[in-house]
């Protein structure tokens, strides 16, 4: 089961994925909203990340939808970390 959270560490916000820390960069908020599903805001736009075994898929089946990249399109990723990095580098 994957975990994705956002932490404030002094002057920096971090996204923590399964214990690994990444700069929050574009992320404003993220919260778990269901089995294998996280939603939040990045650069002022809503996003959804769905995936992993908990969502009913394989451990390497992850999908990201971000309003800035087209309202209903999902981009396939291989991991929760790849999904986070996709938003940060888009």
Secondary structure as UniProt FT lines:
FT   STRAND          4..9
FT   TURN            10..11
FT   STRAND          12..17
FT   TURN            18..19
FT   STRAND          20..23
FT   TURN            25..26
FT   STRAND          27..34
FT   TURN            35..36
FT   STRAND          37..42
FT   TURN            43..44
FT   STRAND          45..51
FT   HELIX           53..55
FT   TURN            59..60
FT   STRAND          62..66
FT   HELIX           67..69
FT   TURN            71..72
FT   STRAND          75..77
FT   HELIX           80..89
//
